[in-house]
Amino acid sequence: MSERELIDVEHRESTDEIAATLRAIADDLDGEELTVATDEDEVTVPGPESEAEFEIEVEAEDGDEHTKYELELELEWTTER
């Protein structure tokens, strides 16, 4: 089994833009295909048929003057070829 990275984008966006991206992904979860689109890239893959592994991770890193938070959302599913 080989793994291919289909899209990998990291950049700053407004919280409104992030929310819109997450809503679009959430809406696609009910369909046959899931599309992830950014200004630079777009990828469409078969969506989960009925279930997916779902992981939520929240971390906090305390600095001298600020606390940095990180939220990771991960979905994993398989489809038949």
N, C-alpha and C positions, 0 to 999 in steps of 0.2 A: 504494500500500500504506500503510495507516495502522497505527500502533502504539498499543495500549491497555495501560495498567498495570492488571493484574488484582488484585494484592496487593502491598503494600509495608509491611513491619512491621520495626521495629528496636527491641529492648528487651533488658534483661538477663534471663537465665534461668540456672538451674543447669546444670552440664555434663551431668547426668543427663537433664534435659528436652531439651537440645539434641541429645544422642545419640539419644533416642527419636524426635525429629522427623526426624533424618537417616535413621534406620532405616526409618521409615514411608515416606519418599520413596523410599529404595532398594528397598523391597519393591514399591512401585507401579510401578517402572520396567519390571518384567516383565509388567505387565498392559496392558489397553487404555486405562485412564485413570490419571492421576496427580493425586492430591489433596494440596494443601498446606493445612494447618489450623493456626491459632493460636487463642489465647483470644478474639481479636477478629474474625477473618475466616477464611473457608475458600473455596478455589477448586479446581475440578476441571476439568482440561483433557485432551484426548486425549494419550495417552502416545506416546513415540517408537516407531515400528514395528519397527526393528531396529538403528538406529544414531543417535547424537547427537554433536554436538561437545561436548567436555568440557575445561574449562579449570580448572587449579588455580594459584592465585597465593598465595604467602606473602611477607609483607613484615615487616621489623623496623625500628622507629624508636627510636634510642637517645636518651634524655633524660639529664639530669644525674644522676638517681638510679635510674631505671628504664628498662627496654626494653619498648616496646609492640609486640605482634605482631598481625598481621592475616592471616587466612586467608579467601580468597574461593574459592568453588566455583561454577562456572557451567556449566549445561547448555543447549544450544540445538539444536532440531530443528524440522523442518517436517512438516506433515501435509497430506493432500489435503482440500479442503473438501467 
